[in-house]
């Protein structure tokens, strides 16, 4: 049976000291689609240049609950004119129990975004398609490699993941 923090509990009679992680909820925190040059944009002959940026934010909400949010910003332009803009913040609540401190940040900035990204990717693809454009399929992101790169660059500091 799952408790309020999304953990599955069992009665093994043993100590409850094993690391546990659970996804409590996933949700769209903010979504914006802009099509400033409609309807003219649908007659443009050139393919737009697509620029994608992302950012990951993690914050502690309680003793065992953290929110991880992926912000994806997409800009599609032909020369200086905007075809469309998508701004999505997709988040998840994660229950973390007995996770060693040295494993907390790698989980929150690498593993949790890996779990959330496929859902954010689908929302971006659907938003582009619903706006009258071909679905925009974002390339998969290796969040672990990015985390390791940022951690090395910060030399053990507080790495923040950024642009793709």
C-alpha positions in Angstrom: 0.0 0.0 0.0 1.3 3.5 -0.9 1.5 6.1 1.8 0.9 9.9 1.3 4.5 10.4 -0.1 4.1 7.8 -2.8 6.2 5.1 -1.0 5.1 1.5 -1.1 5.2 0.1 2.4 5.5 -3.5 3.3 5.5 -5.1 6.7 8.7 -7.1 6.7 9.3 -6.5 10.4 12.8 -5.1 9.6 14.1 -1.6 9.9 12.9 1.0 7.5 16.4 2.3 6.6 16.6 1.3 2.9 16.7 4.2 0.3 13.3 4.6 -1.3 12.2 6.8 -4.1 8.6 7.3 -5.4 6.9 9.5 -7.9 4.0 11.2 -6.2 2.7 13.3 -9.1 3.6 14.8 -12.5 2.1 17.9 -13.9 2.3 20.8 -16.3 3.2 23.8 -14.2 3.2 26.3 -17.1 2.6 26.0 -20.9 2.6 28.7 -23.5 2.3 28.5 -27.2 2.7 31.6 -29.4 2.1 31.8 -33.1 2.6 35.6 -33.7 2.7 35.5 -37.5 -0.4 33.4 -38.2 -1.9 33.0 -40.7 1.0 34.2 -42.9 3.4 31.7 -41.4 1.6 28.8 -43.0 2.6 30.2 -46.5 6.3 30.6 -45.7 8.4 28.4 -47.9 11.5 28.1 -45.7 11.9 25.6 -42.9 12.3 27.4 -39.5 15.5 27.3 -37.5 14.6 25.7 -34.2 16.4 26.6 -31.0 15.8 24.6 -27.8 16.9 25.5 -24.3 16.1 23.7 -21.1 16.7 24.3 -17.4 16.2 22.0 -14.4 15.2 23.2 -11.0 14.9 21.1 -7.9 13.5 22.3 -4.6 12.7 20.7 -1.3 9.1 21.0 -0.3 9.1 18.9 2.9 11.2 16.3 4.8 10.7 13.7 2.1 9.2 15.6 -0.8 11.1 17.4 -3.6 9.8 19.1 -6.7 11.8 18.7 -9.9 10.9 21.0 -12.8 12.1 20.9 -16.4 11.6 24.1 -18.3 11.8 23.7 -22.1 11.9 26.8 -24.3 11.5 26.4 -28.0 11.9 29.2 -30.6 11.3 28.5 -34.3 12.3 31.3 -36.6 12.7 32.0 -40.3 15.3 34.7 -40.7 14.1 37.2 -38.1 10.5 36.3 -38.1 9.1 34.0 -35.4 7.2 30.9 -36.6 6.3 29.8 -33.1 7.4 29.8 -29.5 6.8 27.1 -26.9 7.5 27.6 -23.2 6.8 24.6 -21.0 7.5 23.9 -17.4 6.8 20.3 -16.5 7.3 19.1 -13.0 7.1 16.1 -10.8 6.9 15.5 -7.0 9.3 12.9 -5.8 9.2 11.2 -2.4 12.7 10.5 -1.2 13.3 8.5 2.0 16.7 7.4 3.4 18.6 8.7 0.4 22.2 9.4 1.3 23.1 13.1 1.0 25.8 12.4 -1.7 23.1 10.7 -3.9 20.4 13.3 -3.4 21.7 15.9 -5.9 22.5 13.3 -8.7 19.0 11.9 -8.3 17.3 15.3 -8.4 19.3 16.8 -11.3 19.9 13.6 -13.4 17.6 10.7 -12.7 14.4 12.6 -11.9 14.7 14.7 -15.1 15.3 11.5 -17.1 12.0 10.2 -15.8 10.1 13.4 -16.5 11.6 14.2 -20.0 9.5 11.8 -22.1 6.3 13.4 -20.9 7.6 16.9 -21.5 8.8 15.8 -25.0 5.3 14.6 -25.9 3.7 17.8 -24.7 6.1 19.9 -26.8 5.4 17.7 -29.9 1.6 18.0 -29.3 1.8 21.7 -28.8 3.6 22.3 -32.1 1.2 20.0 -33.9 -1.8 21.6 -32.3 -0.4 24.9 -33.5 -0.5 23.8 -37.1 3.1 22.7 -37.5 4.7 19.3 -37.8 5.2 17.7 -34.4 8.5 18.8 -32.9 10.3 15.7 -31.6 13.0 16.8 -29.2 16.2 14.7 -29.2 16.7 12.5 -26.1 18.9 14.1 -23.5 21.5 12.2 -21.4 20.9 14.0 -18.1 23.5 11.9 -16.3 26.2 12.9 -18.7 25.1 16.6 -18.4 25.1 16.4 -14.6 28.5 14.8 -14.6 29.8 17.6 -17.0 28.3 20.3 -14.9 29.6 18.8 -11.6 33.1 18.6 -13.1 32.9 22.2 -14.3 31.7 23.3 -10.9 34.4 21.2 -9.2 32.1 19.8 -6.6 30.1 23.0 -6.2 26.3 23.3 -6.7 25.8 22.4 -10.4 22.8 23.7 -12.3 21.8 22.1 -15.6 21.2 24.5 -18.4 21.0 24.8 -22.2 20.9 21.9 -24.6 
